[in-house]
Amino acid sequence: MLQSRGVETLANIPELRRRILFLLAALAIYRVAVQIPTPGINTLALAALFDRAGGTIFGFLDMFSGGALRRLSICALGIMPYISASIILQLLTVVFPSIKEMQKEGPEGRRKIAYYTRYLTVAICLIQGFGIAVGLERMTAPNGDPIVLFPGWGFKILTMITLTAGTIFLMWLGEQITEHGIGNGISMLIFAGIVAGIPGALIRTFRLVKTGELSPVVLILILALIIAVVAFTVFMERAQRRIPIHYARRQVGRQIVGGQTTYLPLKVNMAGVIPPIFASSVLMFPATIANFVPLEFFQKMTHWFQPGSLLYEILFVVLIIFFCYFYTAIIFNPQEVAENLQKQGGFIPGIRPGRATAEFLDKVLTRLTLIGALYISAICVLPTILIKEFNVPFYFGGTALLIVVGVAMDTMAQIEAHLLTRHYDGLMKQGRLRGRGR
């Protein structure tokens, strides 16, 4: 009877089971690679240095690499160079129309862009690898121990090659996950790196309770706050403004097409997690420079731009809002959307096609982007306020929370799509993951 209703468990869905097992195996390989250190590094001294420099861009990148940068493993750069290369090419579409035209060429254009992205990734890795090697040679641990055991050009070249090879491996692994697994491979690797740090954060939190530095009541309040923040993040990530689009009836050959009404969904957070990543990188740059150039001016800048300071948080919110508008303007062009609607015979009820439609979409998108920017700013600033003002250990928040929730939602949506394709029931008996067989 259950078979007739299309009710199946995950174990009886071969393709989905195979994809999930491939994803788990790939993530396990990734976590093993993170543990392999680059030759010539004093790992204990490097870990002590990172404990002191947690407010710099190195600590920020270490979070996305799952602790790989702290160990300077072969995957220390993580997948961030590939993301940076992709973002740079997207930004270049504004400057070079030829790249924008390449995006419109379909699969062939996307292959060319992917080709350029890989080569740009290699260039970024070589530059970052050289910079990290030079910087580490000049650094020492708080106790005076050297970070690099055998400094020189041999170490620099070896570090450049090793870190570049590690990023290329992760880039390839991410592509394999996208093709043979579940979800976007690059996002899954970042997701795994962030989630890998959660057990350590929980251990530190319960250690504070055990030593009496944190009361059980405060711990319960923290857990309730985390649940509330996650629920709010899920709500805002799913929030969208649906613009009604009506298509006029017209005759094409002997057939009458059109006459239906659909919607143009505009997400509240259309820019995703790009704004906080860019804003954090810009603000942490002075603190990072101070580690390489021991001048008094840069030391003062480090104090001014220390995470948690009033100036830092104000600039952080301003940059997030700026990058939200900037990135949204790149990925969504109201004029182009209005032209496409006019060519297809679509229009917004009460709005004239063409320029008036573009102005209406731009006005709506401007208001939505402001709401999304304020939402991202609140989520990113919340951990700092709790840690500094109330001395509450709130490790799970900010940019990491946005990435974890976004990737989890996208992955569950893809699993649901596989289940709906075969008219299977969802993984849960209650909830949104249900098949069409019901």
N, C-alpha and C positions, 0 to 999 in steps of 0.2 A: 504493500500500500504506500509506504514511504517512497519507494522507487517510482511509483506512478505520479506522485506529486513533485517529483524532481528533487527530492531532499537527498543531498549527498554531503558527506563529510570531506574535510580537506584531504584525508588519506586516499579518497577515491577519485581525486582530480589529478591525474598524472602530470599534466603540463604545469599546473599551478604549483604542485608539490615539488616538481623538478626546479622550477624557477626560484622558489623560496630556499631550497637546499643549496642551490648555486649561490644565492645571495649570502647565506650564512657562511659557506665555505670561503667565498671571496673576502668577507669581512674578517674571518679568522686569519687568512693569509696576511691581510693588511695589518692586523694587530701583532702578528709575529714579526713582520718587517719593521714595525715601529721600535721593536726592542733591539735591533741590530745597530750598534754604534758605529760612527765613522772612525776609522783608525787615527791614532795620534791624539786622542782627547782624554783628558782627566775628567771622567764623568762625575766623580764626587765633587770636585771643585766647581764644575759647571752647574751642578744642581744647587750648590750653595749660592752661586752668583745669581741664578734665576730667582731664588727665594728673596734676594735683595732687590732685584730689578723687575718685580712683578708688574709695576705700573708703566713699563715701557712697551713699545710695539712688539718686543720679543715675547713678553708675557701674553700679549694679545694673540700673536700668531701661534704660540704654544698651545693655547686653548683649542684652536682649530686643527692642530696637528695631533691632538690626542696625547700630548706629552712628548712627542718625538723631538721637538726642538730643544727641550730641556735636556735630553740625552744626546743631542746632536746625532740622531740616528740617520740611516741612509734616507729616511723619509722625513727629514727635519723640516724641509720647506713645505711639505704637505702638497695639497692640490691648489693652494692659493696662487702660485704663478700662472697656472692654467686659467683660473678665474680672472686674474688680473689681465691676462692676454685677451680673454673674451670680452671683458669690459672695455679695454682699450680699443678693440676693433669696433665695438658698438658706438663708442664715442667718436671714432673717426668717420662714421657714417655721416655725421653732421658736417664735417670738414671736407670730405671727399665724396662727391655724389657717385663716383664710379663704384665704391664699395656698397653704397645703398642700392644701386642698380644690380649689383651682384647678388644681393639678398633676394631680389625678385626673380632670379633666373631659375628658381625651383631647386630640385635635388642637385643639379650640377653646380649651381651657385653656392649652395650650402657646403658641398664638398670642397670647393675652392677656399671658402672662408675657414673651414676646419683645417685645411692644409696650412694656411697662413697662421692660424692660431697655434698650431703645434710648433712651428718654427719660432714664433714669437715667444712661446713658452720656454723653449730651450735657451733663447737669448736672455730672458729674464732670470732663469735659473743660474746661468753662468755668472751674471752680474751679481745676483744676490749671494751666490756661493762664494765668490771672491770677496765681497764685502764682509760676509760673516767670518771668513778665514782671517782676513786682516784685523777685524775687530777683536776676535778671540785671542789673537797673538798678543794684543796690547792689554788684555784684561788679566786680572788675577782674582782669585777667590777672596772673600773677606778675611781669611786667615793668612793670605799672602801666597798661597800655592798657585803655580801657573796653570792656566786652562789648557794650553797646548804643550804637549810633552816634547815635540820636536819641531819647533817653528822653522819657517823657511819656505822657499818656492815649492819644494816638494810637497809640503803640507797644503799649500794654497791650491796647487793643481789637483792634488788628490781629493781635496774637499769639493772643489768645483765639479769634478767629474762624478764623484759619488752622489752629491746632492742632486745634480741634474739627472743622473740615472734613476735615482729614487723617485723623483717627481714624474719622469716619463713612465716608469713602471706603474705608479698610481693612476696616471692619466689613462694608460692602457687598461688597467684593472677596472676603472670606472666605466670605460666604454664597454667592456665585457659584461659588467653588471647591467648596464642599460639594455644591451642586446639579449642577454640570456637570463637575467634575473628579474627583480621587481623594483620599480622606481627608477629615478635618475641616479646613475652611478656616482657622479661627482657629488651630488647632494648626500647620498648615502654614506660616502667616505667621511664627509664633514660631520654628518650626524653621528657616525660611529666614534669619531674622535672626541666629540663633545660628551657623548653619553659615557665614554670610558672614564671620564673624570668624575662622574657622579658618585660612584661608590666611595672614592677617596674623600669627597666632600661630606658624605653621610657619616663616614667613620670619624672625621674630625668633629662633626657636630655632636655625635653621641659621646665622644671623648670629653667634650666640654660639659655635657650633662653629668658624666661620671665624676669629673673633678669638681663639680659644683659651680663652675663658671656660668652655666646656663641652666635655668630651672626647667623642670618638666612642663610647667604651664606655658612658658615662653616657647618651648619646642612644639607644643600642640598648636599654639597660635601661628608659628612659622609654617607648619604643615597645612593648616587651614588657609593661610595666606597664599601658599604655593598653589593649592588647588584652585583658589579663586582667581589668581593671576592666569593660570593655564586656561581656565574656562573663559575668561575674558579675552585672552589671546585667540582662542579658537573662534569665538563669536566674531571678533573683528576681522580675522583672516577670511571668514566666510561672508562677511558683510559686503553687499554690493548694491549699486543703484541700477535698476533695470529701466532702460529707456525704451518705450514702445516704438517699434518700427512697423509701419504698414506698407505693404507692397500693392501697388495699383494693378488692376486686372488689365492684361494686354494680350494680344494675339501674336503667337510665334508660329508661323506656318499655319497649320490647321488646328493648333491647340491653343487653348486659353490658359495662360499661366498667371500667377499672382493672386491678389485678392486676400492673402492671409496676413496675419499679424504676428510678429515675433518680437524679441527683445534684444537690446544691445546691453550686455552686462558690463558695468564699470565698477571694478573693485575699489573699496575704500583704500586698501593698502596695495596700490598697483606697483609701487617701487620695490616691494619685498624687503629683503634684509640688506640691500646694497647701501642705503643711506647711512645706517649706523656703522657699517664696516668702513666706509670711506671716512666718516667723521672721526671715528676712533683712530684710524691710521694717521690722519692729519694732525690731531691733537697730541698723539704720542710721539710724533716725529722729533720735537725738541728734546724730550727725555732720552730718546735713543741717540741723538747726536751727542748729548752730554756724556754718554758712555765712551764715545770715541775721541772727543775733543775736551780735555779737562781744563776748560777756561771758566773764569768766574761768571761771565755773562751767561753761558749755557747752563751753569749750575743754578743761577737765579731763574732762568726760564723753566728749568725742571721743577723748581719749587712752585712757580706760578701755574704750571700746567699739570700739577699733580692731580690724579683722579681723586675726586672728593672735594676739591677746593671749589669755591663759589665761581671763580672765573672759568675753571674747566667745565663745570656743569652748564653754565650759561652758554659758552661757546659750543659745547656739545649739542645742546638743543638747537641753537641757531644753525649749525652745520647740518644737522639731521633734516631740518625743515628745508634748507637750501637744496640739499641733494635729493630730497623727495620730489621737489618740483623739477629739478634738473633732469633726473633720470626718467620721471614720468613723461616729460616733454620729448625724450628721446624715443621711448618705446610706444608712445601713442600720439599720433598726429591727427587732430580733429579735422583739419582741412582735407587730408587724404581720405579719412573715413567718410566725410560728407560727400566727396567726389565719387567714391565707390558706391555709396547709397544712391546717389542721383543716377549713375550709370545703370544700376540694377532696377531702377524704378521704385526705390524705397524712399520713404519720407517719415518724419516725426510728426504725428498729428498736431496741428496748430502751428507748426514751424515750416517756413518756406524752404524748399531744397536749395542746396548750394551754400552760399556764404552765410546765410542766416542759421543754417544747421550747424556749420562749423563754429560759429560764435556761441550758439547754445551749448554745444558739447564742451567747448572750452570753458564756459562759465560753470557748468556742472562739475567738470573735472577739477577746476581750480578749488571749488569748495570741498570736494571729496578728498583731494590731496592734502588740504589743510587739516582735515579731521584725521586722516591717516598719519600725517607727520606728528601731530600732537599725541596720537596713540602710541606711535613708536618711541617718541621722546619719553613718555611716561613709563613705558615698560623698561627702557634702557636706564633711566635715572633712578628707578625704584630701588634696585639693589644697593646703590651707593648711599641713598638716604637712610636705608635701614641699617647698613653697616656703620656709617659714620655717626649718625644722630642718635640711634638707639642701641648701638653695639650689638646688632643682631647678625649672626652668620647666615647670610642669604646668598648661597653660592649659585643657585639655579635661577638665573634671571637675565635680563638684558638681551643682547644679540644672540647669545646661546639659546635662550628660550624661544626666540622667534624662529631660529633655524630648526630646532628640534620639533616644535609644533608644526611648522610648515611642511617639513619632510615627512613627518608621521601622517599628516592628513593626506598628502599626495600619494604616499604608499598605500594607505588604506583605500583610497579612491581607485587605484589601479587594481588592487585585489578584488574590490567590489565589481569592477568592470569585467574581470575574468569570470567571476561568479555569475553575473547577469548574462554574459554571453552564452552560457550553457544552461541557463534557467535553473541554476542551483540556488539553494538557500544560502544565506550569509553565514559567517562564522559564528554569529551570535543569534540566539533565538529571539532576543528583543533588541531593538535598536535600528539603526539606519541600514546596516549591512544585511539586506534581505534580497533574495532573488525574485525574479518576475514570476516564478512558478507559483507564488502565493497569490 
